Amino acid sequence: MTDILIHNKFKFEGESNSKSSLLNKLKDKKDYYDFLISWFDKSDFIHANTSGSTGKPKKIKLKKTDLIASAKLTAKYFNLSPGDRLINCLPIKYIAGKMMLVRALVLGLDIYLYPVNSTPLLNLKNDFDFVGLTPMQLENSLKYIGKIKNVIVGGSAVNQALREKILSIDSNVFETYGMTETITHIAIKNLSKNQSEFTLLPGIKIYEKNNCLLIKPGHLSIDFVQTNDVVHLTSSNKFILLGRKDFIINSGGIKINPETVEQKLSKYYSSDFIISSLSNDKLGDEVVIVFKENIPENYKDAFKKLDKYEVPKKVFLLDTFPKNNGKINRNQIRNSINLN
């Protein structure tokens, strides 16, 4: 390792810190402390956990030089400079939280730790330059995001109802596309400008392979990352994310993307819901809708906005939606309703 692991202007909650003083301050925050120990050791790698949104979470090795390159690319895109203030309210167990700390360390930023819960910015009083949120955290923080120069949101798609709320706020909110293997975001969508396409960050190239997105992250040491995400490439540096190939429903030979159907319905329901499927002897899969906690009155009225093959044939109700790292575990829900 020849790159700088801690910038001489790095601050933790307003105070300058060396490696040793930072470790001492965070000794009671085990996840942070353990990551910092691995960040400052002699190894060229750190370990990170994938989210497990489509299967069992796995641990992978990432080069520290790649994390540093990712931090610098983010800094270039969002004009982050030494002394800028950022908030981390994401679990450091996963790559999004790790990278918030790495950005501060490498770029000389001033990092503040906020609660890792659904309302992290409650009663935020001071101005900040950068924060990363999940869609649920963003939903619960709309009255505060005007105090933050740039807000990035990721982990799952931002639904249409939340997108419309963002448009009424004077803010800069960006939906991100990325994964553990690409060391967070490689593409950005400006929700404050109502953009529908993701735009690649500088140096990234994309292709389609087997109907899914293939990424060449030029800033990293890896050559390619093959995804299971079905996309529509609109130009050499823009794409529309349609959904995951893993979740495609094949009903009588018609392929239906549940995430596309959910986007059509999201503005009509305040209740949490997903589109799923039941096994069907004739069709293969049968489209269904699953609500969490309560079924809205006249829920079928929204089906008028769907193509005939997308219309759910049955409705289910679950008390909770199982999740992995904040992402709904669709496979577990499908298995559950197929057992009923």
C-alpha atoms as a printed R data frame, in Angstrom:
    type eleno elety resid chain resno       x       y       z
1   ATOM     1    CA   MET     A     1   0.000   0.000   0.000
2   ATOM     2    CA   THR     A     2   1.475   3.295  -1.130
3   ATOM     3    CA   ASP     A     3  -1.738   5.361  -1.046
4   ATOM     4    CA   ILE     A     4  -2.550   7.550   1.930
5   ATOM     5    CA   LEU     A     5  -4.931   5.731   4.285
6   ATOM     6    CA   ILE     A     6  -5.653   8.827   6.388
7   ATOM     7    CA   HIS     A     7  -5.500  12.411   5.101
8   ATOM     8    CA   ASN     A     8  -3.745  15.010   7.263
9   ATOM     9    CA   LYS     A     9  -6.934  17.128   7.242
10  ATOM    10    CA   PHE     A    10  -9.252  14.297   8.284
11  ATOM    11    CA   LYS     A    11 -11.609  15.169  11.132
12  ATOM    12    CA   PHE     A    12 -13.964  13.159  13.277
13  ATOM    13    CA   GLU     A    13 -16.956  15.200  14.426
14  ATOM    14    CA   GLY     A    14 -15.118  18.503  14.148
15  ATOM    15    CA   GLU     A    15 -11.792  17.466  15.656
16  ATOM    16    CA   SER     A    16  -8.538  16.523  13.918
17  ATOM    17    CA   ASN     A    17  -7.494  12.929  14.568
18  ATOM    18    CA   SER     A    18  -4.495  10.739  13.991
19  ATOM    19    CA   LYS     A    19  -4.809   7.026  13.412
20  ATOM    20    CA   SER     A    20  -4.244   6.229  17.100
21  ATOM    21    CA   SER     A    21  -6.595   8.894  18.467
22  ATOM    22    CA   LEU     A    22  -9.348   7.824  16.059
23  ATOM    23    CA   LEU     A    23  -9.008   4.195  17.123
24  ATOM    24    CA   ASN     A    24  -9.189   5.259  20.748
25  ATOM    25    CA   LYS     A    25 -12.359   7.308  20.167
26  ATOM    26    CA   LEU     A    26 -14.101   4.451  18.367
27  ATOM    27    CA   LYS     A    27 -12.953   1.583  20.572
28  ATOM    28    CA   ASP     A    28 -16.480   1.195  21.964
29  ATOM    29    CA   LYS     A    29 -18.062   1.104  18.489
30  ATOM    30    CA   LYS     A    30 -17.010  -2.419  17.563
31  ATOM    31    CA   ASP     A    31 -17.962  -2.393  13.868
32  ATOM    32    CA   TYR     A    32 -16.113   0.867  13.268
33  ATOM    33    CA   TYR     A    33 -13.134  -0.174  15.360
34  ATOM    34    CA   ASP     A    34 -12.800  -3.552  13.632
35  ATOM    35    CA   PHE     A    35 -12.963  -1.947  10.200
36  ATOM    36    CA   LEU     A    36 -10.336   0.657  11.100
37  ATOM    37    CA   ILE     A    37  -8.001  -2.045  12.399
38  ATOM    38    CA   SER     A    38  -8.273  -3.834   9.050
39  ATOM    39    CA   TRP     A    39  -7.973  -0.532   7.137
40  ATOM    40    CA   PHE     A    40  -4.700   0.395   8.828
41  ATOM    41    CA   ASP     A    41  -3.109  -3.073   8.860
42  ATOM    42    CA   LYS     A    42  -0.481  -4.243   6.377
43  ATOM    43    CA   SER     A    43  -2.843  -6.192   4.159
44  ATOM    44    CA   ASP     A    44  -3.707  -4.844   0.704
45  ATOM    45    CA   PHE     A    45  -7.312  -6.012   1.133
46  ATOM    46    CA   ILE     A    46 -10.383  -5.522   3.293
47  ATOM    47    CA   HIS     A    47 -13.376  -7.856   3.541
48  ATOM    48    CA   ALA     A    48 -16.942  -6.804   2.790
49  ATOM    49    CA   ASN     A    49 -20.313  -8.536   2.929
50  ATOM    50    CA   THR     A    50 -22.654  -8.559  -0.049
51  ATOM    51    CA   SER     A    51 -26.266  -7.640   0.708
52  ATOM    52    CA   GLY     A    52 -27.744 -11.065  -0.002
53  ATOM    53    CA   SER     A    53 -30.782  -9.548  -1.727
54  ATOM    54    CA   THR     A    54 -31.045 -12.491  -4.139
55  ATOM    55    CA   GLY     A    55 -29.376 -15.221  -2.155
56  ATOM    56    CA   LYS     A    56 -27.135 -15.940   0.796
57  ATOM    57    CA   PRO     A    57 -24.842 -12.990   1.702
58  ATOM    58    CA   LYS     A    58 -21.195 -13.692   0.978
59  ATOM    59    CA   LYS     A    59 -17.898 -12.208   2.089
60  ATOM    60    CA   ILE     A    60 -15.572 -10.919  -0.623
61  ATOM    61    CA   LYS     A    61 -12.103  -9.345  -0.669
62  ATOM    62    CA   LEU     A    62 -11.652  -5.836  -2.019
63  ATOM    63    CA   LYS     A    63  -8.401  -3.999  -2.679
64  ATOM    64    CA   LYS     A    64  -7.798  -0.963  -0.525
65  ATOM    65    CA   THR     A    65  -6.475   0.853  -3.584
66  ATOM    66    CA   ASP     A    66  -9.846   0.268  -5.256
67  ATOM    67    CA   LEU     A    67 -11.709   1.743  -2.274
68  ATOM    68    CA   ILE     A    68  -9.428   4.769  -2.467
69  ATOM    69    CA   ALA     A    69 -10.043   5.102  -6.222
70  ATOM    70    CA   SER     A    70 -13.801   4.909  -5.645
71  ATOM    71    CA   ALA     A    71 -13.605   7.621  -2.968
72  ATOM    72    CA   LYS     A    72 -11.680   9.909  -5.319
73  ATOM    73    CA   LEU     A    73 -14.193   9.349  -8.131
74  ATOM    74    CA   THR     A    74 -17.056  10.336  -5.819
75  ATOM    75    CA   ALA     A    75 -15.106  13.408  -4.718
76  ATOM    76    CA   LYS     A    76 -14.586  14.447  -8.327
77  ATOM    77    CA   TYR     A    77 -18.260  14.043  -9.235
78  ATOM    78    CA   PHE     A    78 -19.669  15.819  -6.166
79  ATOM    79    CA   ASN     A    79 -16.832  18.354  -5.760
80  ATOM    80    CA   LEU     A    80 -15.926  17.164  -2.273
81  ATOM    81    CA   SER     A    81 -12.933  18.966  -0.745
82  ATOM    82    CA   PRO     A    82 -10.920  18.640   2.489
83  ATOM    83    CA   GLY     A    83 -12.941  20.019   5.385
84  ATOM    84    CA   ASP     A    84 -16.354  19.240   3.880
85  ATOM    85    CA   ARG     A    85 -18.771  17.734   6.390
86  ATOM    86    CA   LEU     A    86 -20.507  14.416   5.838
87  ATOM    87    CA   ILE     A    87 -22.848  12.184   7.809
88  ATOM    88    CA   ASN     A    88 -22.777   8.411   8.026
89  ATOM    89    CA   CYS     A    89 -25.972   6.705   9.147
90  ATOM    90    CA   LEU     A    90 -25.475   3.469   7.199
91  ATOM    91    CA   PRO     A    91 -24.232   0.195   8.742
92  ATOM    92    CA   ILE     A    92 -20.486  -0.093   8.328
93  ATOM    93    CA   LYS     A    93 -20.897  -3.851   8.009
94  ATOM    94    CA   TYR     A    94 -21.742  -3.259   4.341
95  ATOM    95    CA   ILE     A    95 -19.867  -1.440   1.585
96  ATOM    96    CA   ALA     A    96 -22.033   1.722   1.573
97  ATOM    97    CA   GLY     A    97 -21.240   2.445   5.212
98  ATOM    98    CA   LYS     A    98 -17.586   1.478   4.822
99  ATOM    99    CA   MET     A    99 -17.191   3.886   1.924
100 ATOM   100    CA   MET     A   100 -18.619   6.832   3.856
101 ATOM   101    CA   LEU     A   101 -15.796   6.401   6.376
102 ATOM   102    CA   VAL     A   102 -13.189   5.729   3.681
103 ATOM   103    CA   ARG     A   103 -14.192   8.911   1.834
104 ATOM   104    CA   ALA     A   104 -13.675  10.926   4.987
105 ATOM   105    CA   LEU     A   105 -10.321   9.270   5.739
106 ATOM   106    CA   VAL     A   106  -8.920   9.515   2.207
107 ATOM   107    CA   LEU     A   107 -10.314  12.911   1.200
108 ATOM   108    CA   GLY     A   108  -9.766  14.746   4.483
109 ATOM   109    CA   LEU     A   109 -13.452  15.205   5.236
110 ATOM   110    CA   ASP     A   110 -15.127  15.817   8.591
111 ATOM   111    CA   ILE     A   111 -17.349  12.812   9.380
112 ATOM   112    CA   TYR     A   112 -20.231  12.735  11.861
113 ATOM   113    CA   LEU     A   113 -21.853   9.482  12.980
114 ATOM   114    CA   TYR     A   114 -25.641   9.528  13.173
115 ATOM   115    CA   PRO     A   115 -27.979   6.713  14.270
116 ATOM   116    CA   VAL     A   116 -28.334   3.730  11.938
117 ATOM   117    CA   ASN     A   117 -32.130   3.650  12.018
118 ATOM   118    CA   SER     A   118 -35.140   4.723   9.958
119 ATOM   119    CA   THR     A   119 -35.065   8.363  11.196
120 ATOM   120    CA   PRO     A   120 -31.353   9.233  11.379
121 ATOM   121    CA   LEU     A   121 -31.622  12.971  10.694
122 ATOM   122    CA   LEU     A   122 -34.313  13.711  13.255
123 ATOM   123    CA   ASN     A   123 -33.883  17.313  14.492
124 ATOM   124    CA   LEU     A   124 -30.849  17.979  12.256
125 ATOM   125    CA   LYS     A   125 -29.782  21.576  12.944
126 ATOM   126    CA   ASN     A   126 -26.443  22.108  11.162
127 ATOM   127    CA   ASP     A   127 -25.559  22.169   7.484
128 ATOM   128    CA   PHE     A   128 -23.657  19.333   5.847
129 ATOM   129    CA   ASP     A   129 -22.174  18.627   2.429
130 ATOM   130    CA   PHE     A   130 -22.863  14.945   1.873
131 ATOM   131    CA   VAL     A   131 -24.925  12.024   3.183
132 ATOM   132    CA   GLY     A   132 -25.962   8.573   2.018
133 ATOM   133    CA   LEU     A   133 -29.461   7.289   2.836
134 ATOM   134    CA   THR     A   134 -31.733   4.354   2.096
135 ATOM   135    CA   PRO     A   135 -35.134   5.177   0.541
136 ATOM   136    CA   MET     A   136 -36.850   4.657   3.914
137 ATOM   137    CA   GLN     A   137 -34.387   6.973   5.659
138 ATOM   138    CA   LEU     A   138 -34.896   9.561   2.928
139 ATOM   139    CA   GLU     A   139 -38.692   9.306   3.227
140 ATOM   140    CA   ASN     A   140 -38.408  10.050   6.939
141 ATOM   141    CA   SER     A   141 -35.880  12.863   6.478
142 ATOM   142    CA   LEU     A   142 -37.456  15.023   3.782
143 ATOM   143    CA   LYS     A   143 -37.868  18.057   6.063
144 ATOM   144    CA   TYR     A   144 -34.119  18.037   6.811
145 ATOM   145    CA   ILE     A   145 -32.436  17.294   3.492
146 ATOM   146    CA   GLY     A   146 -32.487  20.954   2.504
147 ATOM   147    CA   LYS     A   147 -29.641  21.363   5.006
148 ATOM   148    CA   ILE     A   148 -27.460  18.915   3.074
149 ATOM   149    CA   LYS     A   149 -25.769  19.950  -0.159
150 ATOM   150    CA   ASN     A   150 -25.808  16.511  -1.816
151 ATOM   151    CA   VAL     A   151 -27.883  13.499  -0.788
152 ATOM   152    CA   ILE     A   152 -27.306  10.087  -2.351
153 ATOM   153    CA   VAL     A   153 -29.889   7.340  -1.945
154 ATOM   154    CA   GLY     A   154 -29.411   3.659  -2.721
155 ATOM   155    CA   GLY     A   155 -29.893   0.098  -1.577
156 ATOM   156    CA   SER     A   156 -33.241  -0.243  -3.360
157 ATOM   157    CA   ALA     A   157 -35.297   1.657  -5.916
158 ATOM   158    CA   VAL     A   158 -36.937   4.982  -5.057
159 ATOM   159    CA   ASN     A   159 -40.663   4.655  -5.690
160 ATOM   160    CA   GLN     A   160 -42.725   7.152  -7.655
161 ATOM   161    CA   ALA     A   161 -44.499   8.610  -4.615
162 ATOM   162    CA   LEU     A   162 -41.180   9.498  -2.965
163 ATOM   163    CA   ARG     A   163 -39.796  10.858  -6.232
164 ATOM   164    CA   GLU     A   164 -42.710  13.301  -6.431
165 ATOM   165    CA   LYS     A   165 -42.105  14.495  -2.857
166 ATOM   166    CA   ILE     A   166 -38.443  15.163  -3.670
167 ATOM   167    CA   LEU     A   167 -39.460  17.457  -6.546
168 ATOM   168    CA   SER     A   168 -41.199  19.821  -4.138
169 ATOM   169    CA   ILE     A   169 -38.050  20.319  -2.026
170 ATOM   170    CA   ASP     A   170 -35.105  22.581  -2.797
171 ATOM   171    CA   SER     A   171 -32.413  19.910  -2.622
172 ATOM   172    CA   ASN     A   172 -29.929  17.831  -4.590
173 ATOM   173    CA   VAL     A   173 -30.964  14.186  -4.310
174 ATOM   174    CA   PHE     A   174 -29.290  11.523  -6.422
175 ATOM   175    CA   GLU     A   175 -30.315   7.890  -6.747
176 ATOM   176    CA   THR     A   176 -27.242   5.703  -7.136
177 ATOM   177    CA   TYR     A   177 -26.568   2.453  -8.942
178 ATOM   178    CA   GLY     A   178 -23.825   0.137  -7.785
179 ATOM   179    CA   MET     A   179 -22.979  -2.912  -5.701
180 ATOM   180    CA   THR     A   180 -20.343  -4.319  -3.401
181 ATOM   181    CA   GLU     A   181 -18.286  -5.608  -6.326
182 ATOM   182    CA   THR     A   182 -18.143  -2.133  -7.938
183 ATOM   183    CA   ILE     A   183 -17.425  -0.552  -4.527
184 ATOM   184    CA   THR     A   184 -20.693   1.424  -4.423
185 ATOM   185    CA   HIS     A   185 -22.002   3.687  -7.136
186 ATOM   186    CA   ILE     A   186 -20.884   3.718 -10.751
187 ATOM   187    CA   ALA     A   187 -23.929   5.615 -12.046
188 ATOM   188    CA   ILE     A   188 -26.125   8.469 -10.797
189 ATOM   189    CA   LYS     A   189 -29.706   9.638 -11.420
190 ATOM   190    CA   ASN     A   190 -30.617  13.198 -10.379
191 ATOM   191    CA   LEU     A   191 -34.039  12.849  -8.740
192 ATOM   192    CA   SER     A   192 -34.243  16.584  -8.012
193 ATOM   193    CA   LYS     A   193 -34.304  17.113 -11.776
194 ATOM   194    CA   ASN     A   194 -36.732  14.216 -12.301
195 ATOM   195    CA   GLN     A   195 -34.240  12.206 -14.351
196 ATOM   196    CA   SER     A   196 -35.349   8.711 -15.367
197 ATOM   197    CA   GLU     A   197 -31.978   7.476 -16.640
198 ATOM   198    CA   PHE     A   198 -28.804   6.614 -14.784
199 ATOM   199    CA   THR     A   199 -25.699   8.432 -16.062
200 ATOM   200    CA   LEU     A   200 -22.305   6.771 -15.730
201 ATOM   201    CA   LEU     A   201 -19.557   8.336 -13.658
202 ATOM   202    CA   PRO     A   202 -16.394   9.271 -15.590
203 ATOM   203    CA   GLY     A   203 -14.277   6.324 -16.717
204 ATOM   204    CA   ILE     A   204 -17.086   3.723 -16.504
205 ATOM   205    CA   LYS     A   205 -18.181   1.736 -19.557
206 ATOM   206    CA   ILE     A   206 -21.200  -0.531 -19.874
207 ATOM   207    CA   TYR     A   207 -22.400  -3.252 -22.232
208 ATOM   208    CA   GLU     A   208 -25.225  -5.781 -22.467
209 ATOM   209    CA   LYS     A   209 -24.454  -9.483 -22.081
210 ATOM   210    CA   ASN     A   210 -27.142 -12.155 -21.826
211 ATOM   211    CA   ASN     A   211 -29.713  -9.327 -21.601
212 ATOM   212    CA   CYS     A   212 -28.032  -8.022 -18.431
213 ATOM   213    CA   LEU     A   213 -25.709  -5.154 -17.602
214 ATOM   214    CA   LEU     A   214 -21.965  -5.743 -17.931
215 ATOM   215    CA   ILE     A   215 -19.800  -3.084 -16.269
216 ATOM   216    CA   LYS     A   216 -16.204  -2.116 -16.997
217 ATOM   217    CA   PRO     A   217 -15.173   0.078 -14.040
218 ATOM   218    CA   GLY     A   218 -12.128   1.884 -15.412
219 ATOM   219    CA   HIS     A   219 -11.113   3.292 -12.010
220 ATOM   220    CA   LEU     A   220 -10.819  -0.144 -10.396
221 ATOM   221    CA   SER     A   221  -8.323  -2.992 -10.760
222 ATOM   222    CA   ILE     A   222 -11.021  -5.443 -11.901
223 ATOM   223    CA   ASP     A   223 -11.815  -5.808 -15.613
224 ATOM   224    CA   PHE     A   224 -15.563  -6.484 -15.664
225 ATOM   225    CA   VAL     A   225 -18.536  -7.012 -13.348
226 ATOM   226    CA   GLN     A   226 -21.378  -9.099 -14.762
227 ATOM   227    CA   THR     A   227 -24.698  -8.231 -13.141
228 ATOM   228    CA   ASN     A   228 -28.150  -9.843 -13.131
229 ATOM   229    CA   ASP     A   229 -29.782  -6.471 -13.783
230 ATOM   230    CA   VAL     A   230 -31.936  -6.112 -16.883
231 ATOM   231    CA   VAL     A   231 -31.398  -2.672 -18.417
232 ATOM   232    CA   HIS     A   232 -32.215  -0.589 -21.455
233 ATOM   233    CA   LEU     A   233 -29.113   1.200 -22.776
234 ATOM   234    CA   THR     A   234 -30.236   4.607 -24.039
235 ATOM   235    CA   SER     A   235 -26.746   5.835 -25.015
236 ATOM   236    CA   SER     A   236 -23.098   4.969 -24.449
237 ATOM   237    CA   ASN     A   237 -23.239   6.400 -20.912
238 ATOM   238    CA   LYS     A   238 -26.912   6.208 -19.902
239 ATOM   239    CA   PHE     A   239 -29.302   3.392 -19.043
240 ATOM   240    CA   ILE     A   240 -32.706   2.659 -17.560
241 ATOM   241    CA   LEU     A   241 -32.795  -0.042 -14.900
242 ATOM   242    CA   LEU     A   242 -35.707  -2.412 -15.531
243 ATOM   243    CA   GLY     A   243 -35.144  -4.896 -12.693
244 ATOM   244    CA   ARG     A   244 -33.313  -8.071 -11.752
245 ATOM   245    CA   LYS     A   245 -33.302 -11.075 -14.037
246 ATOM   246    CA   ASP     A   246 -33.620 -13.261 -10.906
247 ATOM   247    CA   PHE     A   247 -37.106 -11.860 -10.246
248 ATOM   248    CA   ILE     A   248 -38.610 -12.181 -13.736
249 ATOM   249    CA   ILE     A   249 -42.037 -13.883 -13.710
250 ATOM   250    CA   ASN     A   250 -42.728 -16.198 -16.671
251 ATOM   251    CA   SER     A   251 -46.495 -16.475 -16.998
252 ATOM   252    CA   GLY     A   252 -47.647 -18.514 -19.979
253 ATOM   253    CA   GLY     A   253 -44.510 -17.555 -21.892
254 ATOM   254    CA   ILE     A   254 -44.929 -13.829 -21.162
255 ATOM   255    CA   LYS     A   255 -42.025 -12.404 -19.136
256 ATOM   256    CA   ILE     A   256 -43.125  -9.892 -16.524
257 ATOM   257    CA   ASN     A   257 -40.759  -7.745 -14.492
258 ATOM   258    CA   PRO     A   258 -42.267  -7.289 -11.010
259 ATOM   259    CA   GLU     A   259 -40.261  -4.136 -10.326
260 ATOM   260    CA   THR     A   260 -41.681  -2.477 -13.440
261 ATOM   261    CA   VAL     A   261 -45.216  -3.334 -12.325
262 ATOM   262    CA   GLU     A   262 -44.463  -2.006  -8.834
263 ATOM   263    CA   GLN     A   263 -43.329   1.321 -10.264
264 ATOM   264    CA   LYS     A   264 -46.659   1.641 -12.093
265 ATOM   265    CA   LEU     A   265 -48.633   0.938  -8.913
266 ATOM   266    CA   SER     A   266 -46.485   2.691  -6.299
267 ATOM   267    CA   LYS     A   267 -48.195   6.092  -6.511
268 ATOM   268    CA   TYR     A   268 -51.601   4.542  -5.733
269 ATOM   269    CA   TYR     A   269 -50.750   2.694  -2.510
270 ATOM   270    CA   SER     A   270 -49.513   4.008   0.822
271 ATOM   271    CA   SER     A   271 -49.135   0.439   2.092
272 ATOM   272    CA   ASP     A   272 -45.935  -1.492   1.401
273 ATOM   273    CA   PHE     A   273 -46.396  -4.124  -1.292
274 ATOM   274    CA   ILE     A   274 -44.568  -6.249  -3.834
275 ATOM   275    CA   ILE     A   275 -45.489  -8.125  -6.975
276 ATOM   276    CA   SER     A   276 -44.710 -11.840  -6.669
277 ATOM   277    CA   SER     A   277 -45.879 -15.125  -8.171
278 ATOM   278    CA   LEU     A   278 -47.451 -18.476  -7.434
279 ATOM   279    CA   SER     A   279 -46.586 -21.723  -9.168
280 ATOM   280    CA   ASN     A   280 -49.275 -22.596 -11.709
281 ATOM   281    CA   ASP     A   281 -49.604 -25.910 -13.551
282 ATOM   282    CA   LYS     A   282 -50.815 -24.256 -16.773
283 ATOM   283    CA   LEU     A   283 -48.982 -20.911 -16.794
284 ATOM   284    CA   GLY     A   284 -45.782 -21.786 -14.957
285 ATOM   285    CA   ASP     A   285 -46.094 -18.637 -12.822
286 ATOM   286    CA   GLU     A   286 -49.164 -16.676 -11.812
287 ATOM   287    CA   VAL     A   287 -48.797 -12.967 -10.981
288 ATOM   288    CA   VAL     A   288 -49.942 -11.972  -7.471
289 ATOM   289    CA   ILE     A   289 -49.692  -8.924  -5.239
290 ATOM   290    CA   VAL     A   290 -48.541  -9.113  -1.605
291 ATOM   291    CA   PHE     A   291 -49.333  -6.303   0.846
292 ATOM   292    CA   LYS     A   292 -47.698  -5.695   4.205
293 ATOM   293    CA   GLU     A   293 -49.937  -5.161   7.285
294 ATOM   294    CA   ASN     A   294 -53.100  -4.072   5.472
295 ATOM   295    CA   ILE     A   295 -54.833  -4.327   2.102
296 ATOM   296    CA   PRO     A   296 -55.976  -0.911   0.806
297 ATOM   297    CA   GLU     A   297 -59.629  -0.395  -0.019
298 ATOM   298    CA   ASN     A   298 -60.393  -0.548  -3.733
299 ATOM   299    CA   TYR     A   299 -56.839  -1.748  -4.378
300 ATOM   300    CA   LYS     A   300 -57.939  -3.252  -7.693
301 ATOM   301    CA   ASP     A   301 -58.720   0.206  -9.124
302 ATOM   302    CA   ALA     A   302 -54.994   0.750  -9.743
303 ATOM   303    CA   PHE     A   303 -54.856  -2.380 -11.913
304 ATOM   304    CA   LYS     A   304 -56.412  -0.304 -14.718
305 ATOM   305    CA   LYS     A   305 -52.933   1.171 -15.235
306 ATOM   306    CA   LEU     A   306 -51.430  -2.253 -15.978
307 ATOM   307    CA   ASP     A   307 -51.109  -4.301 -19.144
308 ATOM   308    CA   LYS     A   308 -53.433  -7.305 -19.078
309 ATOM   309    CA   TYR     A   309 -50.606  -9.788 -18.449
310 ATOM   310    CA   GLU     A   310 -49.356  -7.725 -15.473
311 ATOM   311    CA   VAL     A   311 -52.651  -7.756 -13.543
312 ATOM   312    CA   PRO     A   312 -52.331  -9.769 -10.305
313 ATOM   313    CA   LYS     A   313 -54.649 -12.768 -10.098
314 ATOM   314    CA   LYS     A   314 -54.578 -13.074  -6.292
315 ATOM   315    CA   VAL     A   315 -53.826 -10.894  -3.267
316 ATOM   316    CA   PHE     A   316 -51.895 -11.869  -0.122
317 ATOM   317    CA   LEU     A   317 -51.281 -10.185   3.203
318 ATOM   318    CA   LEU     A   318 -48.181 -10.584   5.393
319 ATOM   319    CA   ASP     A   319 -47.460  -9.044   8.782
320 ATOM   320    CA   THR     A   320 -43.845  -8.295   7.839
321 ATOM   321    CA   PHE     A   321 -41.577  -8.401   4.809
322 ATOM   322    CA   PRO     A   322 -38.326 -10.285   5.495
323 ATOM   323    CA   LYS     A   323 -35.260  -8.251   4.531
324 ATOM   324    CA   ASN     A   324 -31.511  -8.556   3.977
325 ATOM   325    CA   ASN     A   325 -29.571  -5.319   4.582
326 ATOM   326    CA   GLY     A   326 -32.746  -3.297   4.144
327 ATOM   327    CA   LYS     A   327 -33.711  -4.986   0.867
328 ATOM   328    CA   ILE     A   328 -36.896  -7.029   0.656
329 ATOM   329    CA   ASN     A   329 -36.179 -10.753   0.371
330 ATOM   330    CA   ARG     A   330 -38.435 -11.573  -2.554
331 ATOM   331    CA   ASN     A   331 -37.464 -15.226  -2.706
332 ATOM   332    CA   GLN     A   332 -38.435 -15.779   0.919
333 ATOM   333    CA   ILE     A   333 -41.793 -14.052   0.395
334 ATOM   334    CA   ARG     A   334 -42.491 -16.126  -2.713
335 ATOM   335    CA   ASN     A   335 -41.660 -19.326  -0.842
336 ATOM   336    CA   SER     A   336 -43.926 -18.250   2.008
337 ATOM   337    CA   ILE     A   337 -47.011 -17.578  -0.094
338 ATOM   338    CA   ASN     A   338 -46.498 -20.759  -2.125
339 ATOM   339    CA   LEU     A   339 -46.659 -22.784   1.089
340 ATOM   340    CA   ASN     A   340 -50.033 -21.289   2.044
